[in-house]
Amino acid sequence: MSRGALILAIFGVLLFAQKNSSTRAAWNRPMPPFRIIGNIYYVGVAGVSSFLIVTPKGDILLDGGLPESAPLIEKSIAQLGFHVRDVKILLNSHAHFDHDGGLAELKRASGATFIASRADTPVLTSGRQPGFPNSPPVHVDREIDDGATVELGGTVLTAHLTPGHTKGCTTWTMPVTDAGRTYHALFYCSTSVVDRLIGNTWYPQIVSDYEATFRKLRTLQCDVFLGSHGGFFHLEEKREKLAAGGPNPFVDPNEFRAFVDDSERDFRAALAREQKNKPPRS
């Protein structure tokens, strides 16, 4: 799937998933779990990502998928030889139902501490955001701001607030060591445009937030590009190459910068369309 087509698919899911059960079922299709690199594992479903980060002191789980994804994520964790009760920390990329929907159940099953951005906390704790499907409310144990770190068992993740897609959209980074080399892993939130840019009364600063986010993303180091949707970073294609042997296809220092450039062009095009269609002032 091309990136443009993926963005349209995301937009369609966000708008119509409550009514279109077949679309949600496709996104929630099980995917075999596997080790990506170092202590990072994929435990998500076909349409939305979840990542397990394993440490000697317990595990970190990033994103909970759809509400109906939670049991599949738990099963994937078990298939890898781990247990959901070993998850000590839950993290979130952003407060949309296809990424936070399973968090309440995963928190209940694991007993983990849930850490999320301060700006997205009101949506996470209420389960409601204007114009989007609801999620089961989840209690946030620790609210974080830009630059906060989360540490467990020698693994340190840094939160980079990259708002626009949501008010508290969070891109996480961490060093990961594999075969004696250390890489910069990046878990990208999203910069897809799925909300109004002009006249958005719920999110008046959405345009300036997107613009600041694109500037920030270009300052981040990234050798291993991961993200909230597998299509962003060609998950299935890379998984097949990884299984075939040879160099790890998830290591690509150039991929993320090219993705950000493409995404900003899409944002600029969406903004131009809305500005063109904006009704004249009376």
C-alpha positions in Angstrom: 0.0 0.0 0.0 1.4 3.4 -0.9 1.7 6.0 1.9 -1.0 8.2 0.4 -3.4 5.2 0.2 -2.5 4.3 3.8 -3.4 7.8 5.0 -6.8 7.6 3.3 -7.3 4.2 4.9 -6.6 5.6 8.3 -8.9 8.5 7.7 -11.6 6.1 6.7 -11.2 3.9 9.8 -11.3 6.9 12.1 -14.5 8.1 10.6 -16.4 4.9 9.8 -15.0 2.2 12.1 -17.9 2.3 14.5 -20.3 1.5 11.6 -18.1 -0.6 9.4 -17.3 -3.8 11.3 -15.5 -5.4 8.3 -12.9 -2.5 8.3 -12.2 -2.9 11.9 -11.9 -6.7 11.5 -9.3 -6.2 8.8 -7.3 -3.9 10.9 -7.6 -6.3 13.9 -6.4 -9.3 11.9 -3.8 -11.2 13.9 -0.1 -10.9 12.9 2.6 -13.3 14.1 4.7 -11.6 16.8 8.5 -11.4 16.2 11.6 -9.7 17.4 12.4 -6.6 15.4 15.8 -5.7 16.8 17.6 -6.0 20.2 14.9 -6.0 22.9 12.1 -4.6 20.7 9.3 -7.0 19.6 6.2 -6.5 17.5 3.1 -7.7 19.3 0.5 -5.7 17.4 -2.2 -6.6 14.8 -2.2 -6.1 11.1 -3.5 -2.5 11.0 -2.2 -1.0 14.2 1.1 -1.4 16.0 2.0 -2.5 19.5 5.6 -2.9 20.6 7.0 -4.9 23.5 10.3 -3.8 25.0 11.8 -6.4 27.2 14.1 -5.6 30.1 15.6 -7.6 33.0 13.3 -5.7 35.4 10.1 -6.3 33.5 8.6 -5.1 30.2 7.3 -2.0 28.5 4.3 -2.1 26.2 3.7 0.8 23.7 0.2 1.2 22.4 -2.9 -1.0 22.9 -4.5 -1.1 19.5 -8.3 -1.2 19.1 -10.5 -2.2 22.0 -10.8 -5.6 20.5 -7.0 -5.9 20.0 -6.2 -6.5 23.7 -6.6 -10.3 23.8 -4.6 -10.6 20.6 -1.8 -8.5 22.0 -1.8 -10.7 25.2 -1.7 -13.8 23.0 1.2 -12.4 21.0 3.2 -11.6 24.2 2.6 -15.2 25.4 3.6 -16.7 22.0 7.0 -15.0 22.4 7.5 -16.7 25.7 6.6 -13.7 27.9 3.6 -12.9 30.1 1.4 -9.9 30.2 1.9 -9.8 34.0 5.6 -9.0 33.2 4.5 -5.7 31.6 5.3 -3.0 34.2 4.9 0.1 32.1 2.2 1.0 29.5 2.9 3.8 27.1 0.8 5.4 24.3 1.6 7.2 21.1 -1.7 9.1 20.9 -5.3 9.2 22.0 -7.2 7.7 19.1 -9.3 4.7 19.6 -7.2 2.5 17.3 -4.1 3.0 19.5 -5.5 3.5 23.0 -8.6 1.3 22.7 -7.0 -1.8 24.3 -5.1 0.0 27.1 -7.7 -0.2 29.8 -7.9 -4.0 29.5 -4.1 -4.4 29.1 -3.7 -2.2 32.3 -6.2 -4.4 34.1 -4.5 -7.7 33.0 -0.9 -6.5 33.6 -1.3 -4.2 36.6 1.2 -1.9 34.8 1.7 1.8 35.4 0.3 3.8 32.5 2.3 6.8 31.4 1.0 9.3 28.8 1.3 12.9 27.7 -0.4 15.5 29.7 -2.1 17.0 26.6 -3.7 13.7 25.7 -4.7 12.7 29.2 -8.2 14.3 29.2 -9.1 12.2 26.1 -7.6 9.0 27.5 -9.3 9.3 30.9 -12.7 10.2 29.4 -12.5 7.9 26.3 -14.1 10.7 24.2 -12.8 13.1 21.5 -15.0 15.2 19.2 -15.5 13.6 15.8 -13.8 10.2 16.7 -15.0 6.9 18.0 -15.0 6.4 21.8 -12.5 4.3 23.7 -12.7 2.6 27.1 -11.5 5.2 29.6 -8.1 4.4 31.1 -6.5 5.9 34.2 -3.3 7.7 33.6 -0.9 7.1 36.5 1.8 9.5 35.4 1.4 12.5 33.1 4.5 13.6 31.1 5.6 16.6 29.1 8.2 17.0 26.3 11.6 15.5 27.1 10.4 13.3 29.9 12.1 9.9 30.2 10.9 6.5 31.2 13.4 4.0 32.5 13.1 0.3 33.3 15.8 -2.3 33.6 18.5 -0.2 31.9 16.3 0.8 29.0 15.5 4.5 28.7 12.8 5.9 26.4 12.5 9.7 25.8 9.2 11.3 25.0 9.1 13.9 22.2 5.8 15.8 22.0 4.9 16.0 18.3 1.3 17.4 18.4 -1.0 17.9 15.4 -2.5 14.5 14.8 -3.6 14.8 18.5 -2.8 17.5 21.0 -0.5 15.1 22.9 0.9 13.0 20.1 4.1 11.5 21.4 7.1 10.2 19.4 9.3 7.9 21.6 13.0 7.3 21.1 15.4 4.8 22.7 18.9 3.4 22.1 18.8 -0.3 21.2 21.7 -2.6 21.0 21.9 -5.5 18.6 24.8 -7.7 17.6 27.2 -5.4 19.5 26.0 -2.2 17.8 23.8 0.5 19.2 21.1 2.1 17.1 18.7 5.0 17.5 15.2 3.5 17.5 12.2 5.9 17.0 8.5 5.1 17.5 6.8 7.7 15.4 3.4 8.9 16.5 1.7 10.2 13.4 1.6 13.4 11.2 -1.4 12.2 9.1 -4.1 14.8 8.7 -7.4 13.3 10.0 -9.0 16.4 11.4 -10.0 19.9 10.2 -7.1 22.3 9.9 -9.1 25.5 9.3 -11.8 26.6 11.8 -11.1 23.7 14.2 -12.7 25.1 17.4 -11.7 22.1 19.5 -8.0 22.4 18.4 -7.4 26.0 17.3 -3.6 25.7 17.2 -3.6 22.6 15.1 -1.8 24.1 12.1 1.0 25.7 14.2 1.4 22.5 16.1 1.9 20.5 12.9 4.4 23.0 11.6 6.4 22.8 14.9 6.2 19.0 14.8 7.7 18.7 11.4 10.6 20.9 12.5 11.2 18.9 15.6 11.0 15.5 13.8 13.9 16.6 11.5 16.1 17.0 14.6 15.7 13.5 15.9 18.2 10.7 15.1 16.6 7.6 13.7 18.3 4.4 12.5 15.3 2.1 13.2 12.0 3.7 12.1 8.9 2.2 13.8 5.5 3.7 14.0 1.9 3.5 15.1 0.8 1.9 11.8 2.8 -0.8 10.2 2.2 0.7 6.7 4.2 3.8 7.8 7.4 1.7 7.9 6.7 -1.2 5.6 6.2 -3.7 8.5 5.1 -6.8 6.6 7.7 -6.4 3.8 10.5 -6.0 6.3 9.2 -8.9 8.4 9.4 -11.2 5.4 13.0 -10.0 4.6 14.0 -10.4 8.2 12.8 -14.0 8.2 14.7 -14.7 5.0 18.0 -13.7 6.7 20.7 -11.2 5.8 21.0 -7.6 7.0 18.3 -6.4 9.3 15.9 -4.5 7.0 14.6 -2.4 9.9 17.9 -0.6 10.1 17.8 2.3 7.6 19.2 5.7 8.7 17.6 7.5 5.7 14.0 6.2 5.7 12.5 8.4 8.4 13.7 11.7 7.0 12.2 10.8 3.6 9.0 9.8 5.3 8.7 13.1 7.2 9.4 15.1 4.0 6.5 13.2 2.2 4.2 13.7 5.2 4.8 17.4 5.3 4.0 17.7 1.6 0.7 15.9 2.3 0.0 18.3 5.2 0.7 21.3 3.0 -1.6 20.0 0.3 -4.4 19.4 2.8 -4.0 22.9 4.2 -4.0 24.4 0.8 -7.2 22.6 -0.1 -9.0 23.8 3.0 -7.8 27.4 2.5 -9.0 27.3 -1.1 -12.4 26.0 0.0 -12.7 28.3 3.0 -15.9 30.4 2.7 -15.2 34.2 2.4 -15.9 36.4 5.4 -19.1 38.3 5.3 
